Amino acid sequence: MEGKLVVQRQVVGDFDENRYYRFSNANGLSPNNTISAGLHRDSNGAINMTKISVTTSSENWQLYYQGGRYFIRNWDFGGDWQLGLTADSRSDPKMLKRSGAVGQQWTLAKSADGKGYLVTNGLLGNGSFLALSGINTVPAMQPSASGGLWDIQINPSAGSSAGTMLQDVANFEVSSSSSTSSTLSTSSPSPSPTSSITDSSPPASTTPTTNAPAQPSLAPSSSSGLSTGAVVGIAIAGVAILIASAVLAWFFLLRRKKQKNQTGLHSTTYEVPEGGNKMVYAYSAEVGNSEAVYEAQHKGYDEPRYEMDGSMGAERGVDGKRFRV
């Protein structure tokens, strides 16, 4: 079901909640010692390794199974206190006022060889273990399972638990980072019945997500080509180039026309009947759209003569007169 976390959890734990147990280190560290919580609650809730003794009642622990986790309670402290961790004290377990917080929830998973149990806490997950080290004989949370194998044995002389020791905790918290309570367990003495427990608080990784409508982007896309400003700039530059080209064309046409209309001095030579050459000066002229003609200015001729420069063998008329070219 969407929004729900269905977990298969063991209904009955490996330990009898009506009895008390001792914790001895199965790795051979601190031999003949067991975990205790001081004498008559004088440890202020701290735990330590002490010699096994029938007179130290705080070495007796109840393992209360609820919701796939164990709550560890002590003979001296009673049912209103439980072993746990807090966010401010993540390494050193101590007796805390009873609650359903994940820091007071423990997993006891039997090792693959069946020689002991690995103990982890719900606040830290399965990456840290209650363990001893070669230089530290005080039980603490370690990042390695080395020194973290525990031999848990029942102590019949401690009697039976009763009263608040047999009551469930209220406000049982479900860790969002884990889906089962015994992922380290590889075997158990006998098959245990299971049931489906539905938690109303799903883990973070299973929280359904809602696909919201995509919002239009106000920023220009890098793949959409040129921006509007760039297009406008290119258009303006194109118009400016066209205008400049038109102005230059007009300027050269005007200049050519002026050069065409300019009068320039030109000279040519005529053969005269008397023999010899005479230099005749002429000026260019233009008649309508006709080619340029030259009017000869001379002395000693009976009538004016005209000549088309560079052309021969044609007669043309200028101002009602005919001339030979």
Order of alpha helices (4+ residues) and beta strands (2+ residues): beta-beta-beta-beta-beta-beta-beta-beta-beta-beta-beta-beta-beta-beta-alpha-beta-beta-beta-beta-beta-beta
